């Protein structure tokens, strides 16, 4: 087993104050520099001021800032999305640069590429499941 393999769950913390933001059980995906979560901790609140993005990848999308209790903006929750980021709709999108990760059951910080490799492994599993499903369908047709 390689050193980079996740063997234990991990928590994601605000880089500014180290409060827990989320954990690996609610991690849905990893996109570019954003981690997608289905839920977040009570240490994070939604700013009630709706904003329009002017960034190229999420141009004209509406969102609310995700703020840690220390007032650090760590991400967004999209209220409307364009075709580029449909997967992010109503998810908690955490900026990777604003958080650190800690693997439970160890005293080492997770390497940044580990989150990316985790998302790759999930993608591989999804593709494998589709492959198995297609094979089973073919067997049933015969």
C-alpha positions as CSV (number, residue, x, y, z in Angstrom):
1,X,0.0,0.0,0.0
2,X,1.5,3.4,-1.0
3,X,2.1,6.2,1.5
4,X,-0.5,8.4,-0.3
5,X,-3.4,5.9,0.2
6,X,-6.1,7.2,2.6
7,X,-6.5,4.7,5.4
8,X,-8.4,6.9,7.8
9,X,-11.1,9.6,7.5
10,X,-9.9,13.1,7.5
11,X,-11.1,16.5,8.6
12,X,-10.8,19.8,6.7
13,X,-10.0,22.9,8.8
14,X,-10.0,26.6,8.2
15,X,-6.4,27.6,7.4
16,X,-6.9,30.8,9.4
17,X,-8.2,29.6,12.7
18,X,-8.1,25.7,12.4
19,X,-11.8,25.3,13.1
20,X,-13.3,22.2,11.5
21,X,-15.0,23.0,8.2
22,X,-16.1,19.5,7.1
23,X,-14.9,15.9,7.0
24,X,-14.2,13.3,4.4
25,X,-17.6,11.6,4.9
26,X,-19.3,14.5,3.2
27,X,-16.7,15.0,0.4
28,X,-18.5,14.6,-3.0
29,X,-15.8,15.6,-5.4
30,X,-12.7,17.6,-6.1
31,X,-12.8,20.2,-9.0
32,X,-9.8,22.2,-9.9
33,X,-9.1,24.2,-6.8
34,X,-12.5,23.5,-5.1
35,X,-13.6,20.7,-2.8
36,X,-17.4,19.9,-3.1
37,X,-19.1,18.9,0.1
38,X,-22.7,17.7,0.8
39,X,-22.6,19.2,4.3
40,X,-20.4,21.4,6.4
41,X,-19.9,22.0,10.1
42,X,-21.7,24.5,12.3
43,X,-18.5,26.6,12.3
44,X,-19.3,27.8,8.8
45,X,-22.2,30.1,8.0
46,X,-23.7,31.4,4.8
47,X,-23.4,35.1,4.2
48,X,-26.9,36.3,3.4
49,X,-25.7,38.8,0.7
50,X,-26.3,37.2,-2.7
51,X,-23.5,37.9,-5.2
52,X,-23.0,37.6,-9.0
53,X,-19.7,36.1,-10.2
54,X,-17.6,37.7,-12.9
55,X,-15.0,34.9,-13.0
56,X,-14.7,33.1,-16.4
57,X,-15.6,29.6,-15.1
58,X,-18.7,30.7,-13.2
59,X,-19.6,33.9,-15.1
60,X,-23.1,35.3,-14.1
61,X,-23.6,32.6,-11.5
62,X,-25.3,33.6,-8.2
63,X,-23.8,32.5,-4.9
64,X,-23.5,33.1,-1.2
65,X,-20.1,33.3,0.5
66,X,-19.3,30.6,3.0
67,X,-17.6,32.2,6.0
68,X,-15.9,30.6,9.0
69,X,-16.6,31.9,12.5
70,X,-13.3,33.8,12.2
71,X,-14.8,35.8,9.3
72,X,-12.5,34.1,6.7
73,X,-14.4,33.5,3.4
74,X,-13.6,29.9,2.6
75,X,-15.9,29.1,-0.3
76,X,-19.3,29.5,-2.0
77,X,-22.7,28.0,-2.2
78,X,-24.1,28.5,-5.7
79,X,-27.8,29.4,-6.1
80,X,-27.6,29.4,-9.9
81,X,-25.0,28.0,-12.1
82,X,-23.9,28.0,-15.8
83,X,-23.3,24.8,-17.8
84,X,-19.6,24.7,-16.7
85,X,-20.3,24.1,-13.1
86,X,-23.7,22.4,-12.9
87,X,-22.3,19.9,-10.4
88,X,-21.7,22.7,-7.9
89,X,-25.4,23.8,-7.7
90,X,-26.5,24.0,-4.0
91,X,-23.3,22.2,-2.9
92,X,-20.8,23.6,-0.4
93,X,-17.8,24.6,-2.5
94,X,-14.7,25.1,-0.4
95,X,-11.6,26.8,-1.8
96,X,-8.7,24.4,-1.4
97,X,-6.3,27.3,-0.7
98,X,-8.3,28.3,2.4
99,X,-8.2,25.0,4.2
100,X,-5.9,22.3,5.5
101,X,-6.6,18.7,6.0
102,X,-5.7,16.4,8.9
103,X,-6.0,12.6,8.6
104,X,-7.6,11.1,11.8
105,X,-5.6,8.4,13.5
106,X,-2.3,9.9,12.5
107,X,-0.1,12.9,13.3
108,X,0.7,13.9,9.7
109,X,-1.1,16.3,7.4
110,X,-2.6,14.9,4.3
111,X,-0.5,15.8,1.2
112,X,-2.5,18.2,-1.1
113,X,-2.4,15.7,-3.9
114,X,-4.1,13.1,-1.8
115,X,-7.5,14.8,-2.1
116,X,-7.0,14.9,-5.8
117,X,-6.0,11.2,-6.0
118,X,-9.1,10.4,-3.8
119,X,-11.3,12.0,-6.4
120,X,-9.5,10.1,-9.2
121,X,-10.1,6.8,-7.3
122,X,-13.8,7.6,-6.9
123,X,-14.0,8.4,-10.6
124,X,-12.3,5.0,-11.4
125,X,-14.8,3.2,-9.2
126,X,-17.7,4.9,-10.9
127,X,-16.4,3.9,-14.3
128,X,-15.8,0.3,-13.2
129,X,-19.4,0.1,-11.8
130,X,-20.7,1.3,-15.2
131,X,-18.6,-1.3,-16.9
132,X,-19.9,-4.1,-14.6
133,X,-23.5,-2.9,-15.1
134,X,-23.1,-3.0,-18.9
135,X,-21.6,-6.5,-18.7
136,X,-24.5,-7.7,-16.6
137,X,-27.0,-6.2,-19.0
138,X,-25.4,-8.0,-21.9
139,X,-25.5,-11.3,-20.0
140,X,-29.2,-10.8,-19.3
141,X,-29.9,-10.1,-23.0
142,X,-28.4,-13.5,-24.0
